[in-house]
Amino acid sequence: VQLQASGGGLVQTGGSLRLSCAGSGSIFRFNVLGWYRQPPGKQRELVAAITTGGTTSYADSVKGRFTISRNNDKNTVYLQMNSLVPDDTAVYYCNAVLGASTPRWDWGPGTQVTVSS
């Protein structure tokens, strides 16, 4: 499965961005999907996930500010990010999620999100 994330950019504190990630192949729709991020100098972490049935979960750091959604017909997963803060600065990736947070597929290139103070 090839993953292509997009929608990142530079935004001021308090701003919003909407990320999209398209996956190749019909298998995309049969998996739990998640958004991960890797801040500069830190490890990659799972910040949001959505099941095939639409149940969502979030890391505490983004709860109430980020919303994950999916469109199975388009093999696409989205991340609406509101009230952004500088700590949200990272490269954002999507992937299928196995278990608690294990990524299933090879990583795509990701999309850079930079939040200025």
N, C-alpha and C positions, 0 to 999 in steps of 0.2 A: 504494500500500500504506500503510495506517495502522498505526502502531506504538504500543503501549501498554505501557510498562514499569511495574512495581510491585514492592513488597517492600522498599523502602528504609526507613531509620529511623535512630534514634540508638542507638549501641552503644558499650560500653566497649572499650578496647584488649584484644585477645585474644578478643573475641567473634566471633559468626558471623551472617551474614545470607544469605538466599536470594532472589535477584532472579528475576523472571519477565518475559517480554516476549511478548505475543501480537501476531501480525500478521494483518491481514485478507487474504483472498484465498489461493487455492491456490498462487500463485506463490512464496509464502514458503518452501515446503518445497524448492524447486528451487535455492536459493541458498546460498552460503557465508554463515553468519550470524556476527555478532560483537557483542561488548559493548565499548563505548567509555566513557570517563569524562572529565569536565572538572573538574579541581580549581579552586578559587577563584583567579581571576587568571591561569590558565594555559590553554594550548590543549587541545583535545579530543584524546585519544589512544586508540588501539585497545589493549585489554588482553587480549582472548581471542577466538578464532575457532574455528568448527567447520564442517567441510565437510559436504556432503550425505551422505557415507559415514561421518561420525563422527570423522574425524581432527581432532585439536585442536592449537592452538598458543597460546602465552601470552607476554606481555611478561615480561621478566626480573623486573620488580618484583613480579609476582604469582605467578610460577611456584612450584608446590608449595603454594600457599595457596588459589588459586581453581580451580574446576572448571566448565567450560562443558559443557552438554548440550542436547539438543534432543528434542522430541517432534513429529514431522512430522504425526501424526494430529491433533494439537491446534494446529498452527501456532504452536508456542511454543518459545522458547529460554530457558534458565535459566543463572544464574550463582550457584554456591555459593561463598560467600566465608568463609574461616576465618582465624583468627589475624589479625584485622583490626588495623591500626595507624592512627594519625592521618593518615599520608600517603595513606591510602585514601579520605579524605574528598573527595567529589566528587559531581557529578550524573552518574548512570550512564544510558546510552542503549544501545539495541540498533539494529542496522541490518544490511542485507546488505552484504557486503564485496566490492569489486572490486579485483583485483590485490593489492598488498601491504596496503593499509589504506584505500582510498577508499570512502567510504560511497555506497551506491547510491541510496537513497530519501531523501525529505524526513525530517527529524528529527521524532520524536514528542516529547512533553513531558519524558521522562526521569524518574528517581526519585532523590531526594536520599539519600545515605549520609553520615552524620556519625559519626566515631569519636572519642570523647573519651579523653584521656590520664589 
